[in-house]
Amino acid sequence: MHHRTFGRTGWRVTEIGYGMWGMGAWSGSDDDESVASLERAVDLGCNFFDTAWIYGRGHSEKLLGRLLRARPDSRLYSASKIPPKNLKWPATDEMTLEETYPTDHIREFTEKSLENIGVSTLDLMQFHTWSDTWAGDERWQRAVESLKTEKLVRAVGISVNRWEPVNGLRALRTGLIDAVQVVHNIFDQAPEDELFPACRELGVAVIARVPFDEGTLTGTLTMDSAWPDGDFRNLYFAGDKLRASVEHAERLRPDIPAGMTMPELALRFILANPDVATIIPGMRRRAHVDANIRVSDGKPLDAAVVERLRAHRWDRNPR
Ligand SMILES: NC(=O)c1ccc[n+]([C@@H]2O[C@H](COP(=O)([O-])OP(=O)(O)OC[C@H]3O[C@@H](n4cnc5c(N)ncnc54)[C@H](OP(=O)(O)O)[C@@H]3O)[C@@H](O)[C@H]2O)c1
């Protein structure tokens, strides 16, 4: 497992981290299988874990707590997220800070996450949604400063809204944000335009989320893919979106180098970018943990392949 520096925090995190949404909230999750997969990841050296209160309303955080207690001798970095008070994703510019992240809510949910995970200090706490209209508001700024002063958190981040990578740049410039979590993959290359250069300049760590486009870039979706009622993927791939996703994945197939799988290519494309500190593929199954961590072998993707993948950029409208 190779490590990278997590922005100005100086933490040395594994370039393949762990996304814990699925195990907290998706249909078909099995806790024992999830915990075995988490432990397998630690055995293979993985040290960065991303969860959120909303992933099963504390359930995913509690699974992370189980992992930390099972592996007290490993330095594992834990990241969670404060849900917006109005529980609406994504944030819009019309929403006020009072509706989303009032001071007492920031504290209340940090304390909830600490309790669920079973630690007294969390490495990274992130805002789960963001609108840069709030950037200059001193209320969230003072709130996160006190979380740090009181050692409830070591670092603070923003998980920017899907397909809105620049909606956070002003907040980064306050100097109070240590990390940004953004959708970045073979399709979603837009963060490279403005967000990554700003992070480089400011020493803000980049967490690349949704490396497989929620499944499209695993190459396993078909026109007939369907999920049980209540599974978020029915929303993500609603209407025409499933067809468009499958078509984009099919268009990619001829550019997959011989001997490589689509998920491997998806991870190697992101790793080719030194601005990314860690990638957090969502994983519930041990076979996925093994396959994804195996990609962290220090062998760079051929520059000509990276160049060809530029053509697969797919900018989507967030609304
Ligand atoms: N707003 C936000 O802040 C936000 C939004 C979305 C995601 N996230 C974070 O980012 C993480 C990653 O995103 P995601 O989980 O939504 O999507 P993703 O990583 O793009 O895709 C996850 C899917 O890929 C499958 N998979 C993983 N490795 C595979 C492999 N090698 N071969 C085939 N399939 C594979 C997983 O299966 P199994 O689950 O069955 O192993 C799961 O179905 C989340 O877990 C969460 O921590 C944050």
The ligand as an SDF file (V2000), in Angstrom:
LIG
                    3D

 48 52  0  0  0  0  0  0  0  0999 V2000
  -22.0540   13.5600   -0.4140 N   0  0  0  0  0  0  0  0  0  0  0  0
  -21.0730   12.8200    0.0160 C   0  0  0  0  0  0  0  0  0  0  0  0
  -20.3300   13.2490    0.8630 O   0  0  0  0  0  0  0  0  0  0  0  0
  -20.8600   11.4460   -0.5440 C   0  0  0  0  0  0  0  0  0  0  0  0
  -21.6740   10.9770   -1.5770 C   0  0  0  0  0  0  0  0  0  0  0  0
  -21.4010    9.7240   -2.1190 C   0  0  0  0  0  0  0  0  0  0  0  0
  -20.3390    8.9660   -1.6120 C   0  0  0  0  0  0  0  0  0  0  0  0
  -19.5730    9.4430   -0.5850 N   0  0  0  0  0  0  0  0  0  0  0  0
  -18.4360    8.6440   -0.0210 C   0  0  0  0  0  0  0  0  0  0  0  0
  -17.6960    8.0800   -1.1000 O   0  0  0  0  0  0  0  0  0  0  0  0
  -17.6640    6.6510   -0.9730 C   0  0  0  0  0  0  0  0  0  0  0  0
  -17.5990    6.0080   -2.3390 C   0  0  0  0  0  0  0  0  0  0  0  0
  -18.7750    6.2580   -3.0900 O   0  0  0  0  0  0  0  0  0  0  0  0
  -19.9090    5.1690   -3.3230 P   0  0  0  0  0  0  0  0  0  0  0  0
  -19.6960    4.0340   -2.3970 O   0  0  0  0  0  0  0  0  0  0  0  0
  -21.1890    5.8860   -3.2630 O   0  0  0  0  0  0  0  0  0  0  0  0
  -19.6910    4.7440   -4.8460 O   0  0  0  0  0  0  0  0  0  0  0  0
  -18.4990    4.0570   -5.6490 P   0  0  0  0  0  0  0  0  0  0  0  0
  -17.3020    3.9210   -4.7790 O   0  0  0  0  0  0  0  0  0  0  0  0
  -18.3520    4.7760   -6.9380 O   0  0  0  0  0  0  0  0  0  0  0  0
  -19.1190    2.6220   -5.9750 O   0  0  0  0  0  0  0  0  0  0  0  0
  -19.4010    1.6940   -4.9880 C   0  0  0  0  0  0  0  0  0  0  0  0
  -19.9170    0.4250   -5.6540 C   0  0  0  0  0  0  0  0  0  0  0  0
  -18.8370   -0.2110   -6.3620 O   0  0  0  0  0  0  0  0  0  0  0  0
  -18.7780   -1.5700   -5.9600 C   0  0  0  0  0  0  0  0  0  0  0  0
  -17.3690   -1.9680   -6.0540 N   0  0  0  0  0  0  0  0  0  0  0  0
  -16.3390   -1.5580   -5.2680 C   0  0  0  0  0  0  0  0  0  0  0  0
  -15.1850   -2.0970   -5.6880 N   0  0  0  0  0  0  0  0  0  0  0  0
  -15.4880   -2.8720   -6.7630 C   0  0  0  0  0  0  0  0  0  0  0  0
  -14.7000   -3.6950   -7.6210 C   0  0  0  0  0  0  0  0  0  0  0  0
  -13.3890   -3.8060   -7.4910 N   0  0  0  0  0  0  0  0  0  0  0  0
  -15.3500   -4.3650   -8.6130 N   0  0  0  0  0  0  0  0  0  0  0  0
  -16.6820   -4.2380   -8.7950 C   0  0  0  0  0  0  0  0  0  0  0  0
  -17.4720   -3.4760   -7.9960 N   0  0  0  0  0  0  0  0  0  0  0  0
  -16.8690   -2.8040   -7.0000 C   0  0  0  0  0  0  0  0  0  0  0  0
  -19.3320   -1.6120   -4.5570 C   0  0  0  0  0  0  0  0  0  0  0  0
  -19.8060   -2.9030   -4.2750 O   0  0  0  0  0  0  0  0  0  0  0  0
  -19.9810   -3.4780   -2.7750 P   0  0  0  0  0  0  0  0  0  0  0  0
  -20.5610   -2.3810   -1.9410 O   0  0  0  0  0  0  0  0  0  0  0  0
  -20.9000   -4.5920   -2.9570 O   0  0  0  0  0  0  0  0  0  0  0  0
  -18.6090   -3.9000   -2.2810 O   0  0  0  0  0  0  0  0  0  0  0  0
  -20.4490   -0.5790   -4.6650 C   0  0  0  0  0  0  0  0  0  0  0  0
  -21.5870   -1.1550   -5.2380 O   0  0  0  0  0  0  0  0  0  0  0  0
  -18.9290    6.3470   -0.1490 C   0  0  0  0  0  0  0  0  0  0  0  0
  -18.8990    5.0380    0.4060 O   0  0  0  0  0  0  0  0  0  0  0  0
  -18.9000    7.4600    0.8450 C   0  0  0  0  0  0  0  0  0  0  0  0
  -17.9450    7.1950    1.8550 O   0  0  0  0  0  0  0  0  0  0  0  0
  -19.8110   10.6820   -0.0600 C   0  0  0  0  0  0  0  0  0  0  0  0
  1  2  1  0
  2  3  2  0
  2  4  1  0
  4  5  1  0
  4 48  2  0
  5  6  2  0
  6  7  1  0
  7  8  2  0
  8  9  1  0
  8 48  1  0
  9 10  1  0
  9 46  1  0
 10 11  1  0
 11 12  1  0
 11 44  1  0
 12 13  1  0
 13 14  1  0
 14 15  2  0
 14 16  1  0
 14 17  1  0
 17 18  1  0
 18 19  2  0
 18 20  1  0
 18 21  1  0
 21 22  1  0
 22 23  1  0
 23 24  1  0
 23 42  1  0
 24 25  1  0
 25 26  1  0
 25 36  1  0
 26 27  1  0
 26 35  1  0
 27 28  2  0
 28 29  1  0
 29 30  1  0
 29 35  2  0
 30 31  1  0
 30 32  2  0
 32 33  1  0
 33 34  2  0
 34 35  1  0
 36 37  1  0
 36 42  1  0
 37 38  1  0
 38 39  2  0
 38 40  1  0
 38 41  1  0
 42 43  1  0
 44 45  1  0
 44 46  1  0
 46 47  1  0
M  CHG  2   8   1  16  -1
M  END
$$$$
